[in-house]
Amino acid sequence: MKRKFFSGLIGLMTLSAINADAGIVTITVKNSDGGAISGAVITKYSGGNSAFGTTDGSGQASQTLTGNYSFTVNYNYTSYTIPTALIGAGDVNYDVYTTGLTIKTLQSDGSTPNVGAANAFYAGGNRTLPASDGAGESKVELFPGTWAFTSTVNYTSYTRNITITGNGTTPNSKLTESAYTTGLTIKTLQSDGSTPNVGAANSFYAGGNRTLPASDGAGESKKELFPGTWAFTSTVNYSSFTRNETVGGTGATQGATSTLHLLLPVLL
């Protein structure tokens, strides 16, 4: 009986010693404004990766641990790693912050928004971002790093590498990146070089035939596109002319315009 008693007592003492050496690790994930981020997935590493937890409505996940650990927080396909530290008897709290990215997609005049522009970035796969809103803005919270971002307007795209700034440990890190379409004018004139072909049908090929506005009273069809080369077709009196044309600009600066002139003979 005494042997069992002492054995149980030693077991309790051993468990108490282990618990005394352990600490509660709490990781709180916040956005750039300091608001809680739920659904962030956290892993821990100590000789191997294992699950730590998923943040709740208050942006927190906790575990009782002892030993050397690093932690990786994953959110919106981006991640931030908390460096290795010795977890001992005291509780440990980590606050982690994302960076607020705004992608602003504007027309060639530098102010008119490209409402509904599609946005994405590549992080182990193509990741969809919100479409541009009424101000031409797409907003997302990401951890610092560099990725290829693509904006698409009227079936044309602009891709560029953007470095998300910030350090993951302090709030109020924000970044705005702008993309600009080029103002394209297709001018369809008669053989005299001045009389407009009013109502000419226009289109271009970008993964399919894409309709452009019919030529107006000045013989002009206007559209905002990102720079690139496509096959353009204009149709007058059931006859068509197709040619490859390059839409100028860089996508990174405003004010780019391209005018394509097409002269067609008068059909008698």
VOSETI-110171 format. One record per residue: residue number from 0; residue in three letters; x, y, z of N, C-alpha, C in turn. Coordinates in Angstrom, 3 decimals, decimal comma. Last residue first. Example, Ala and Ser with C-alpha at 12.3 -4.5 7.8 and 13.67 -1.06 7.14 Angstrom:
REM residues 2
   i  aa      n_x      n_y      n_z     ca_x     ca_y     ca_z      c_x      c_y      c_z
   1 ser   12,850   -2,250    7,080   13,670   -1,060    7,140   12,900    0,030    7,870
   0 ala   13,190   -5,690    7,800   12,300   -4,500    7,800   13,200   -3,300    7,800
REM end
This chain:
REM residues 268
   i  aa      n_x      n_y      n_z     ca_x     ca_y     ca_z      c_x      c_y      c_z
 267 leu  -18,975   51,784 -104,423  -19,934   52,430 -105,327  -21,036   51,451 -105,738
 266 leu  -17,450   52,224 -101,370  -18,055   51,230 -102,270  -19,111   51,934 -103,121
 265 val  -14,472   53,859 -100,696  -15,916   54,004 -100,808  -16,423   52,973 -101,792
 264 pro  -11,933   52,165  -98,769  -12,444   52,776 -100,008  -13,975   52,866  -99,985
 263 leu  -10,824   53,112  -95,539  -11,513   52,144  -96,379  -12,029   52,826  -97,642
 262 leu   -8,306   53,436  -93,195   -8,946   54,052  -94,364   -9,554   52,968  -95,218
 261 leu   -7,805   53,701  -89,825   -8,154   52,751  -90,878   -8,871   53,501  -91,998
 260 his   -5,633   54,235  -87,106   -6,360   54,788  -88,252   -6,602   53,703  -89,290
 259 leu   -5,582   54,201  -83,683   -5,406   53,354  -84,853   -6,266   53,900  -85,980
 258 thr   -3,967   55,637  -81,006   -4,971   55,872  -82,033   -4,629   55,030  -83,259
 257 ser   -3,521   55,445  -77,533   -3,160   54,881  -78,836   -4,302   55,157  -79,802
 256 thr   -2,153   56,849  -74,523   -3,217   56,733  -75,521   -2,654   56,113  -76,791
 255 ala   -1,449   57,279  -71,089   -1,123   56,596  -72,342   -2,349   56,512  -73,244
 254 gly   -1,990   58,410  -68,591   -1,838   59,296  -69,743   -1,543   58,618  -71,065
 253 gln   -0,076   56,822  -65,917   -1,282   57,329  -66,560   -0,945   58,107  -67,824
 252 thr    1,852   53,820  -65,571    1,732   55,279  -65,568    0,483   55,709  -66,334
 251 ala    1,785   51,103  -65,831    2,218   51,636  -64,538    2,067   53,145  -64,437
 250 gly    1,156   50,412  -68,362    0,293   49,896  -67,306    0,599   50,497  -65,952
 249 thr    2,490   51,477  -70,495    3,230   50,558  -69,624    2,341   49,869  -68,605
 248 gly    1,728   52,060  -74,013    1,644   52,306  -72,584    2,424   51,273  -71,801
 247 gly   -0,216   50,889  -76,906    0,957   51,352  -76,172    0,688   51,567  -74,696
 246 val   -1,266   48,191  -78,644   -1,776   49,234  -77,751   -0,622   49,626  -76,834
 245 thr   -0,579   47,254  -81,887   -0,072   47,297  -80,521   -0,668   48,475  -79,776
 244 glu   -2,351   45,182  -84,176   -1,980   46,506  -83,700   -1,533   46,415  -82,244
 243 asn   -2,974   43,383  -87,055   -2,396   43,343  -85,716   -1,933   44,747  -85,337
 242 arg   -6,114   43,596  -88,787   -4,683   43,887  -88,714   -4,232   43,749  -87,256
 241 thr   -8,728   43,238  -91,126   -8,125   42,801  -89,861   -6,635   43,092  -89,887
 240 phe  -11,674   44,460  -92,483  -10,218   44,550  -92,545   -9,665   44,199  -91,166
 239 ser  -14,643   43,598  -94,335  -13,847   43,703  -93,113  -12,367   43,822  -93,410
 238 ser  -17,922   44,459  -95,456  -16,530   44,118  -95,774  -15,660   44,436  -94,564
 237 tyr  -20,412   45,410  -94,851  -20,235   43,951  -94,929  -18,837   43,531  -95,369
 236 asn  -19,942   48,171  -94,453  -20,702   47,692  -95,622  -20,419   46,211  -95,912
 235 val  -17,157   47,519  -92,493  -17,958   48,573  -93,113  -18,640   47,980  -94,339
 234 thr  -15,422   46,560  -89,664  -16,324   46,110  -90,723  -17,186   47,271  -91,185
 233 ser  -12,254   45,796  -88,293  -13,289   46,805  -88,538  -14,106   46,364  -89,742
 232 thr  -10,375   44,082  -85,893  -11,169   43,982  -87,115  -12,192   45,109  -87,160
 231 phe   -7,149   43,385  -84,570   -8,341   44,225  -84,582   -9,043   44,100  -85,933
 230 ala   -5,235   41,332  -82,660   -5,790   41,451  -84,004   -7,106   42,223  -83,917
 229 trp   -2,890   42,874  -80,349   -4,035   42,035  -80,691   -4,427   42,251  -82,150
 228 thr   -0,582   43,500  -77,822   -0,808   43,423  -79,272   -1,929   42,441  -79,559
 227 gly   -0,640   45,875  -75,062   -0,453   44,564  -75,674   -0,737   44,622  -77,162
 226 pro   -1,913   47,571  -72,141   -0,982   47,445  -73,273   -0,844   46,006  -73,754
 225 phe   -5,483   47,394  -71,481   -4,103   47,354  -71,039   -3,186   47,157  -72,240
 224 leu   -7,975   49,739  -72,662   -7,351   48,411  -72,651   -5,973   48,510  -72,004
 223 glu  -10,921   51,408  -73,256   -9,760   51,365  -72,363   -9,246   49,928  -72,292
 222 lys  -12,070   52,705  -76,386  -12,085   51,673  -75,351  -10,817   51,768  -74,524
 221 lys  -13,958   54,042  -79,089  -13,024   54,237  -77,983  -13,199   53,155  -76,917
 220 ser  -14,121   54,740  -82,440  -14,523   53,741  -81,457  -13,500   53,793  -80,325
 219 glu  -15,079   57,267  -84,781  -14,211   56,786  -83,713  -14,892   55,751  -82,823
 218 gly  -16,402   58,783  -86,636  -15,738   57,561  -87,113  -14,869   56,911  -86,060
 217 ala  -17,815   60,727  -85,527  -16,482   61,116  -85,992  -15,709   59,923  -86,537
 216 gly  -20,084   59,412  -84,692  -20,215   60,403  -85,752  -18,894   60,898  -86,288
 215 asp  -18,517   56,184  -83,968  -19,479   57,255  -83,738  -19,504   58,241  -84,904
 214 ser  -18,366   52,692  -84,497  -17,791   54,015  -84,759  -18,875   55,088  -84,649
 213 ala  -19,339   50,592  -81,764  -19,432   50,984  -83,171  -18,893   52,404  -83,335
 212 pro  -17,071   49,304  -79,258  -18,176   50,176  -79,673  -18,159   50,447  -81,180
 211 leu  -16,113   45,829  -79,713  -15,811   47,200  -79,338  -16,976   48,085  -79,774
 210 thr  -16,197   42,431  -78,738  -16,841   43,543  -79,421  -16,409   44,880  -78,830
 209 arg  -13,891   39,953  -79,223  -14,412   40,894  -78,231  -14,932   42,140  -78,934
 208 asn  -13,443   36,572  -79,791  -13,761   37,852  -80,426  -14,469   38,764  -79,426
 207 gly  -10,833   35,157  -77,703  -12,167   35,134  -78,299  -12,414   36,482  -78,943
 206 gly   -8,450   35,848  -76,726   -9,049   34,628  -76,199  -10,454   34,406  -76,714
 205 ala   -9,027   38,473  -78,233   -8,253   38,256  -77,008   -8,887   37,059  -76,311
 204 tyr   -9,416   40,365  -81,044   -9,346   38,987  -80,580   -8,436   38,895  -79,366
 203 phe  -11,852   42,993  -81,441  -10,479   42,498  -81,392  -10,493   41,101  -80,807
 202 ser  -13,975   45,135  -83,468  -13,744   44,080  -82,486  -12,256   43,771  -82,435
 201 asn  -16,573   47,177  -84,860  -15,172   46,978  -84,474  -15,072   45,875  -83,420
 200 ala  -18,507   48,519  -87,510  -18,390   47,549  -86,417  -16,918   47,295  -86,129
 199 ala  -19,406   51,876  -88,228  -18,528   50,735  -88,504  -18,447   49,830  -87,275
 198 gly  -20,896   54,157  -87,741  -21,535   52,867  -87,500  -20,680   51,666  -87,837
 197 val  -19,404   56,140  -90,243  -20,270   56,097  -89,061  -20,911   54,712  -88,944
 196 asn  -16,598   56,710  -91,322  -17,488   55,581  -91,569  -18,328   55,373  -90,311
 195 pro  -15,981   60,199  -92,023  -16,048   59,052  -91,110  -16,971   57,951  -91,620
 194 thr  -13,793   61,690  -94,258  -15,196   61,332  -94,044  -15,285   60,092  -93,152
 193 ser  -11,000   61,759  -94,538  -11,656   62,659  -93,589  -13,102   62,273  -93,288
 192 gly   -9,890   60,181  -96,506   -9,096   60,456  -95,308   -9,763   61,343  -94,292
 191 asp  -11,178   59,262  -98,667  -10,715   60,646  -98,759   -9,925   61,069  -97,512
 190 ser  -12,069   56,710  -97,975  -10,828   56,829  -98,746  -10,319   58,260  -98,866
 189 gln  -13,298   57,051  -94,554  -13,416   56,691  -95,972  -12,132   57,049  -96,706
 188 leu  -12,144   55,730  -91,389  -12,469   56,805  -92,334  -12,622   56,262  -93,748
 187 thr  -12,084   55,025  -88,090  -12,400   54,400  -89,380  -12,928   55,464  -90,343
 186 lys  -10,039   54,812  -85,433  -10,676   55,818  -86,293  -10,849   55,193  -87,673
 185 ile   -9,998   53,772  -82,199   -9,942   53,251  -83,571  -10,727   54,221  -84,444
 184 thr   -8,256   54,563  -79,378   -9,222   55,100  -80,335   -8,980   54,453  -81,690
 183 leu   -7,623   53,684  -76,021   -7,535   53,302  -77,439   -8,640   53,977  -78,247
 182 gly   -5,897   54,521  -73,286   -7,073   54,948  -74,028   -6,898   54,670  -75,513
 181 thr   -4,759   51,972  -71,124   -4,449   52,896  -72,215   -5,735   53,241  -72,951
 180 thr   -4,991   51,721  -67,514   -5,245   51,272  -68,877   -4,841   52,359  -69,868
 179 tyr   -2,868   51,430  -64,733   -3,564   52,321  -65,660   -3,755   51,662  -67,011
 178 ala   -2,694   50,777  -61,260   -2,522   50,277  -62,622   -3,395   51,119  -63,544
 177 ser   -1,110   51,390  -58,099   -2,051   51,762  -59,162   -1,674   51,130  -60,491
 176 glu   -1,092   50,448  -54,719   -0,453   50,288  -56,018   -1,492   50,558  -57,102
 175 thr   -0,563   51,204  -51,377   -1,455   51,392  -52,525   -0,646   51,305  -53,812
 174 leu   -0,346   49,848  -48,135    0,315   50,038  -49,431   -0,752   50,202  -50,501
 173 lys    0,310   49,982  -44,607   -0,611   50,019  -45,744    0,158   50,349  -47,025
 172 ser    0,413   49,252  -41,310    1,206   49,107  -42,533    0,253   48,990  -43,717
 171 asn   -0,798   49,341  -38,805   -0,862   50,519  -39,678    0,066   50,440  -40,880
 170 pro    1,256   47,509  -36,365    0,044   47,854  -37,124    0,271   49,018  -38,087
 169 thr    3,958   45,106  -36,426    3,424   46,412  -36,040    2,221   46,763  -36,915
 168 thr    4,804   42,691  -37,419    4,732   42,833  -35,964    4,188   44,176  -35,498
 167 gly    5,163   42,591  -40,137    4,358   41,541  -39,514    4,154   41,701  -38,020
 166 asn    6,385   44,611  -41,475    7,252   43,648  -40,798    6,491   42,544  -40,080
 165 gly    5,954   46,121  -44,765    5,565   45,832  -43,395    6,502   44,812  -42,785
 164 thr    4,879   45,615  -48,238    5,752   46,117  -47,180    5,204   45,758  -45,803
 163 ile    4,861   43,553  -50,872    4,016   43,980  -49,761    4,929   44,365  -48,603
 162 thr    5,813   44,241  -54,057    6,344   43,864  -52,755    5,446   44,442  -51,663
 161 ile    4,662   43,018  -57,089    4,439   44,003  -56,028    5,009   43,436  -54,734
 160 asn    5,153   42,618  -60,500    5,526   42,175  -59,166    5,328   43,317  -58,182
 159 arg    2,408   42,575  -62,829    3,613   43,202  -62,280    3,885   42,595  -60,906
 158 thr    0,340   42,507  -65,666    0,948   41,763  -64,560    2,224   42,454  -64,117
 157 tyr   -2,675   43,197  -67,157   -1,392   43,793  -66,798   -0,868   43,076  -65,560
 156 ser   -4,878   42,268  -69,859   -4,311   42,132  -68,516   -2,965   42,839  -68,381
 155 thr   -8,138   42,326  -71,345   -6,696   42,565  -71,435   -6,136   42,646  -70,025
 154 tyr  -10,883   42,202  -71,069  -10,194   41,023  -71,621   -8,700   41,233  -71,834
 153 asn  -11,478   44,599  -69,652  -11,907   44,409  -71,042  -11,085   43,330  -71,761
 152 val   -8,853   44,128  -67,453   -9,911   45,052  -67,864  -10,216   44,793  -69,334
 151 thr   -7,151   42,765  -64,752   -7,736   42,499  -66,068   -8,914   43,441  -66,320
 150 ser   -4,065   42,485  -63,058   -5,356   43,182  -63,179   -5,857   42,999  -64,601
 149 thr   -2,009   40,499  -61,060   -2,578   40,717  -62,393   -3,917   41,430  -62,278
 148 phe    1,092   40,218  -59,347   -0,316   40,611  -59,329   -0,787   40,909  -60,753
 147 ala    3,423   38,195  -57,895    2,986   38,720  -59,192    1,478   38,967  -59,128
 146 trp    4,913   39,183  -54,729    4,141   38,293  -55,592    3,804   38,998  -56,905
 145 thr    6,700   39,305  -51,741    6,631   39,761  -53,133    5,905   38,729  -53,974
 144 gly    5,730   40,310  -48,375    6,350   39,415  -49,360    6,196   39,996  -50,745
 143 pro    3,660   40,424  -45,404    4,722   40,946  -46,274    5,339   39,879  -47,166
 142 phe    0,257   39,182  -45,664    1,524   39,307  -44,956    2,599   39,797  -45,918
 141 leu   -2,705   41,102  -46,483   -1,709   40,071  -46,762   -0,512   40,258  -45,845
 140 glu   -5,950   42,059  -47,175   -4,934   42,022  -46,131   -4,006   40,835  -46,383
 139 val   -7,231   44,098  -49,847   -6,993   42,789  -49,243   -5,908   42,929  -48,181
 138 lys   -9,271   45,767  -52,250   -8,529   45,789  -50,993   -8,417   44,388  -50,406
 137 ser   -9,421   47,560  -55,149   -9,534   46,191  -54,637   -8,654   46,111  -53,396
 136 glu  -11,009   50,366  -56,669  -10,113   49,798  -55,664  -10,463   48,352  -55,319
 135 gly  -12,609   52,017  -58,135  -11,537   51,318  -58,850  -10,587   50,586  -57,919
 134 ala  -14,704   52,897  -56,764  -13,554   53,798  -56,797  -12,377   53,182  -57,540
 133 gly  -16,438   50,771  -56,883  -16,812   52,009  -57,564  -15,711   53,039  -57,628
 132 asp  -13,931   48,120  -56,989  -15,214   48,696  -56,606  -15,479   49,998  -57,362
 131 ser  -12,540   45,303  -58,599  -12,436   46,728  -58,282  -13,818   47,329  -58,043
 130 ala  -13,008   42,134  -56,967  -13,089   42,987  -58,153  -13,037   44,449  -57,724
 129 pro  -10,687   40,648  -54,626  -11,965   41,303  -54,936  -11,897   42,121  -56,232
 128 leu   -8,627   38,020  -56,055   -8,834   39,147  -55,159  -10,178   39,792  -55,485
 127 thr   -7,648   34,633  -56,360   -8,559   35,710  -56,748   -8,676   36,754  -55,645
 126 arg   -4,628   33,265  -57,139   -5,519   33,578  -56,030   -6,351   34,805  -56,367
 125 asn   -3,035   30,629  -58,695   -3,691   31,913  -58,918   -4,744   32,144  -57,843
 124 gly   -0,290   29,296  -56,734   -1,491   29,144  -57,562   -2,108   30,504  -57,753
 123 gly    1,646   30,172  -55,097    1,431   28,735  -55,164    0,231   28,352  -55,995
 122 ala    0,380   32,919  -55,684    1,067   32,451  -54,480    0,808   30,957  -54,385
 121 tyr   -0,362   35,563  -57,708    0,113   34,184  -57,740    0,898   33,872  -56,470
 120 phe   -3,488   37,367  -57,683   -2,047   37,285  -57,506   -1,648   35,820  -57,444
 119 ala   -5,971   39,485  -59,289   -5,499   38,217  -58,744   -4,013   38,326  -58,460
 118 asn   -8,962   41,124  -60,382   -7,620   41,183  -59,796   -7,252   39,828  -59,200
 117 ala  -10,981   42,768  -62,795  -10,641   41,537  -62,079   -9,200   41,625  -61,585
 116 ala  -12,908   45,733  -62,528  -11,662   45,093  -62,978  -11,396   43,856  -62,130
 115 gly  -15,122   47,122  -61,642  -15,290   45,713  -61,989  -14,051   45,032  -62,522
 114 val  -14,193   50,241  -62,984  -15,079   49,504  -62,081  -15,221   48,059  -62,562
 113 asn  -11,674   51,987  -63,232  -12,090   50,823  -64,021  -12,915   49,920  -63,098
 112 pro  -12,286   55,464  -62,546  -12,014   54,088  -62,121  -12,442   53,059  -63,153
 111 thr  -10,565   58,294  -63,668  -11,776   57,488  -63,857  -11,500   56,037  -63,473
 110 ser   -7,913   59,235  -63,377   -8,899   59,471  -62,324  -10,155   58,602  -62,448
 109 gly   -6,198   58,912  -65,501   -5,632   58,915  -64,162   -6,626   59,112  -63,050
 108 asp   -6,928   58,551  -68,074   -6,951   59,934  -67,585   -6,438   60,055  -66,149
 107 ser   -6,958   55,794  -68,458   -5,785   56,549  -68,915   -5,764   57,990  -68,422
 106 gln   -8,434   54,460  -65,409   -8,341   54,658  -66,847   -7,183   55,603  -67,171
 105 leu   -7,186   52,381  -62,719   -7,746   53,614  -63,272   -7,601   53,653  -64,778
 104 thr   -7,196   50,517  -59,919   -7,166   50,374  -61,377   -7,929   51,526  -61,999
 103 lys   -5,389   49,903  -57,101   -6,267   50,908  -57,707   -6,111   50,817  -59,218
 102 ile   -5,198   47,828  -54,448   -4,868   47,895  -55,872   -5,880   48,817  -56,527
 101 thr   -4,041   47,996  -51,235   -5,085   48,517  -52,120   -4,541   48,547  -53,541
 100 leu   -3,292   46,041  -48,414   -2,967   46,362  -49,808   -4,203   46,874  -50,538
  99 gly   -2,233   46,103  -45,199   -3,400   46,420  -46,020   -2,982   46,858  -47,417
  98 thr   -0,562   43,409  -43,688   -0,453   44,701  -44,365   -1,690   44,905  -45,235
  97 thr   -1,137   41,881  -40,424   -1,048   41,876  -41,876   -0,843   43,305  -42,390
  96 tyr    0,558   41,160  -37,377   -0,255   42,074  -38,185   -0,038   41,844  -39,681
  95 val    0,485   39,570  -34,214    0,945   39,521  -35,601   -0,006   40,357  -36,451
  94 asp    1,597   39,212  -30,982    0,661   39,932  -31,840    1,267   40,000  -33,237
  93 tyr    1,993   36,712  -28,551    2,497   37,270  -29,802    1,360   37,981  -30,525
  92 asn    2,813   35,885  -25,265    1,808   36,458  -26,166    2,489   37,070  -27,385
  91 val    3,320   33,362  -22,904    3,899   34,135  -24,002    2,771   34,611  -24,915
  90 asp    3,824   32,612  -19,434    2,959   32,715  -20,606    3,587   33,649  -21,631
  89 gly    6,653   30,786  -18,063    5,813   31,971  -18,208    4,948   31,928  -19,459
  88 ala    8,206   28,504  -18,269    7,126   28,523  -17,288    6,178   29,708  -17,468
  87 gly    8,937   28,565  -21,756    9,175   28,032  -20,417    7,968   28,174  -19,526
  86 ile   10,074   28,317  -24,935    8,839   28,467  -24,178    9,051   27,794  -22,825
  85 leu   12,437   29,948  -26,788   12,266   28,949  -25,732   10,999   29,272  -24,957
  84 ala   11,824   30,485  -30,280   12,037   30,992  -28,921   11,806   29,857  -27,938
  83 thr   12,127   31,250  -33,709   12,233   30,259  -32,638   12,543   30,923  -31,298
  82 pro    9,968   33,889  -35,058   11,240   33,172  -34,873   11,225   32,225  -33,672
  81 ile    7,046   33,504  -36,835    7,564   34,005  -35,566    8,836   33,218  -35,255
  80 thr    6,363   34,131  -40,181    6,947   33,201  -39,220    7,482   33,944  -38,004
  79 tyr    3,539   34,497  -42,216    4,533   35,185  -41,402    5,028   34,208  -40,348
  78 ser    2,142   34,173  -45,559    2,480   33,704  -44,220    3,521   34,594  -43,549
  77 thr   -0,683   33,845  -47,790    0,600   34,445  -47,418    0,881   34,067  -45,968
  76 tyr   -3,233   32,960  -48,233   -2,152   32,330  -49,009   -0,789   32,992  -48,791
  75 asn   -4,723   34,222  -46,199   -4,854   34,647  -47,600   -3,660   34,195  -48,446
  74 tyr   -2,370   33,233  -43,805   -3,622   33,942  -44,061   -3,619   34,449  -45,491
  73 asn   -0,589   31,599  -41,297   -0,988   31,585  -42,705   -2,340   32,271  -42,870
  72 val    2,174   31,737  -39,233    0,782   32,156  -39,363    0,460   32,276  -40,854
  71 thr    4,315   29,628  -37,538    4,007   30,225  -38,842    2,514   30,483  -38,937
  70 phe    6,728   29,597  -34,951    5,318   29,528  -35,340    5,141   30,218  -36,690
  69 ser    9,136   27,617  -33,153    8,804   28,736  -34,026    7,366   28,524  -34,483
  68 tyr   10,292   26,562  -29,936    9,301   26,544  -31,010    9,397   27,803  -31,869
  67 asn   11,598   24,622  -27,386   11,917   25,603  -28,428   10,949   25,470  -29,593
  66 gly    9,500   24,103  -24,440   10,564   23,784  -25,383   10,790   24,904  -26,369
  65 thr    6,047   23,588  -23,958    7,352   23,768  -23,337    8,422   23,340  -24,333
  64 leu    2,660   24,859  -24,025    3,843   24,250  -24,621    5,046   24,405  -23,712
  63 thr   -0,713   25,183  -24,658    0,266   25,071  -23,574    1,455   24,272  -24,088
  62 gln   -2,065   27,498  -27,044   -1,670   26,153  -26,654   -0,719   26,245  -25,474
  61 ser   -4,455   29,485  -28,929   -3,559   29,253  -27,796   -3,248   27,774  -27,636
  60 ala   -5,436   32,186  -31,005   -5,298   30,739  -30,851   -4,252   30,506  -29,772
  59 gln   -7,542   34,975  -31,962   -6,584   34,288  -31,109   -6,614   32,773  -31,247
  58 gly   -9,467   36,631  -33,023   -8,169   36,585  -33,689   -7,120   35,791  -32,939
  57 ser  -11,903   36,397  -31,979  -11,085   37,457  -31,389   -9,682   37,481  -31,992
  56 gly  -12,887   34,195  -33,295  -13,463   35,498  -33,598  -12,702   36,665  -33,010
  55 asp   -9,763   32,349  -33,637  -11,200   32,464  -33,425  -11,682   33,879  -33,747
  54 thr   -7,283   30,755  -35,650   -7,736   31,883  -34,844   -9,258   31,972  -34,800
  53 thr   -6,340   27,438  -35,167   -6,950   28,403  -36,082   -7,547   29,528  -35,257
  52 gly   -3,199   25,814  -34,232   -4,599   26,167  -34,090   -5,049   27,143  -35,160
  51 phe   -0,979   24,115  -34,636   -1,098   24,913  -33,419   -2,548   25,304  -33,187
  50 ala    0,214   21,088  -36,053   -0,828   22,115  -35,939   -0,750   22,827  -34,597
  49 ser    3,714   20,826  -36,871    2,451   20,290  -36,368    1,479   21,440  -36,180
  48 asn    6,894   19,962  -38,181    5,719   20,827  -38,195    4,507   20,102  -37,625
  47 gly    9,868   19,394  -36,231    8,868   18,970  -37,207    7,666   19,881  -37,108
  46 gly   11,464   20,590  -34,428   11,945   19,336  -34,991   11,010   18,756  -36,025
  45 ser    9,024   22,346  -34,014   10,040   21,977  -33,037   10,556   20,596  -33,443
  44 tyr    6,667   24,656  -35,039    7,798   23,825  -35,463    8,768   23,621  -34,301
  43 lys    3,153   25,079  -35,681    4,331   25,238  -34,825    5,416   24,287  -35,312
  42 thr    0,754   27,022  -37,544    1,487   25,788  -37,277    2,671   26,106  -36,372
  41 ile   -2,437   28,430  -37,981   -1,106   28,547  -37,375   -0,512   27,164  -37,161
  40 val   -4,619   30,198  -40,044   -4,152   28,865  -39,652   -2,708   28,965  -39,184
  39 ala   -7,241   32,445  -39,464   -5,819   32,292  -39,781   -5,341   30,943  -39,227
  38 gly   -9,851   32,781  -38,589   -9,601   31,823  -39,660   -8,164   31,712  -40,102
  37 ser  -10,056   36,326  -37,980  -10,409   34,946  -37,672  -10,067   34,062  -38,863
  36 ile   -8,445   39,071  -36,907   -8,584   38,228  -38,095   -8,893   36,811  -37,635
  35 ala   -9,377   42,170  -35,359   -9,109   40,736  -35,264   -9,327   40,035  -36,603
  34 gly   -7,777   45,297  -36,236   -8,951   44,450  -36,051   -8,601   42,974  -36,075
  33 gly   -5,664   46,919  -36,873   -5,726   46,398  -35,516   -6,932   45,547  -35,228
  32 asp   -5,394   47,615  -39,461   -6,070   48,589  -38,611   -6,171   48,122  -37,156
  31 ser   -4,263   45,368  -40,587   -3,444   46,582  -40,519   -4,069   47,675  -39,652
  30 asn   -5,464   42,692  -38,428   -5,254   43,356  -39,712   -4,503   44,662  -39,505
  29 lys   -3,982   40,180  -36,288   -4,758   41,396  -36,515   -4,494   41,951  -37,905
  28 val   -3,830   37,428  -34,192   -3,617   37,895  -35,561   -4,563   39,054  -35,838
  27 thr   -2,172   36,273  -31,419   -3,296   37,087  -31,862   -2,962   37,674  -33,229
  26 ile   -1,335   33,446  -29,647   -1,013   34,221  -30,854   -2,275   34,950  -31,299
  25 thr   -0,117   32,334  -26,637   -1,290   32,910  -27,302   -0,823   33,772  -28,464
  24 val    1,014   29,709  -24,755    1,366   30,565  -25,896    0,071   31,027  -26,557
  23 ile    1,628   29,039  -21,491    0,541   29,179  -22,464    0,974   30,176  -23,527
  22 gly    4,331   26,835  -20,598    3,710   28,146  -20,667    2,596   28,160  -21,689
  21 ala    5,864   24,527  -18,277    5,128   24,846  -19,502    4,534   26,243  -19,427
  20 asp    6,924   23,867  -15,863    7,869   24,291  -16,892    7,173   24,755  -18,170
  19 ala    4,759   23,006  -14,442    5,441   24,205  -13,971    6,406   24,750  -15,014
  18 asn    4,153   20,647  -15,707    3,245   21,775  -15,889    3,898   23,081  -15,460
  17 ile    6,320   19,112  -14,757    6,179   19,354  -16,201    5,299   20,576  -16,442
  16 ala    5,762   19,109  -12,038    7,016   19,700  -12,514    6,943   20,017  -13,994
  15 ser    3,362   17,742  -11,981    3,383   19,132  -11,541    4,637   19,838  -12,023
  14 leu    4,248   15,253  -12,852    3,299   15,992  -13,686    3,291   17,466  -13,315
  13 thr    5,869   14,611  -10,606    6,460   14,703  -11,952    5,561   15,518  -12,874
  12 met    3,984   14,546   -8,568    5,065   15,519   -8,499    5,701   15,716   -9,867
  11 leu    2,409   12,425   -9,420    1,817   13,756   -9,316    2,876   14,840   -9,295
  10 gly    4,326   10,368   -9,223    3,690   10,679  -10,510    3,090   12,069  -10,508
   9 ile    4,833   10,372   -6,515    5,924   10,727   -7,443    5,352   11,109   -8,799
   8 leu    2,329    9,494   -5,637    2,818   10,819   -5,236    3,923   11,298   -6,158
   7 gly    2,215    6,945   -6,674    1,257    7,946   -7,129    1,715    9,345   -6,807
   6 ser    4,328    5,831   -5,172    4,380    5,825   -6,649    3,429    6,875   -7,217
   5 phe    3,390    6,088   -2,582    4,564    6,868   -2,984    4,701    6,933   -4,501
   4 phe    1,201    4,286   -2,787    1,003    5,692   -2,406    2,166    6,567   -2,874
   3 lys    2,396    1,890   -3,443    1,471    2,490   -4,394    1,271    3,966   -4,098
   2 arg    3,897    1,501   -1,076    4,590    1,611   -2,354    3,685    2,268   -3,391
   1 lys    1,928    1,271    0,848    2,806    2,421    0,906    3,503    2,630   -0,432
   0 met    0,825   -1,202    0,000    0,000    0,000    0,000    0,859    1,252    0,000
REM end
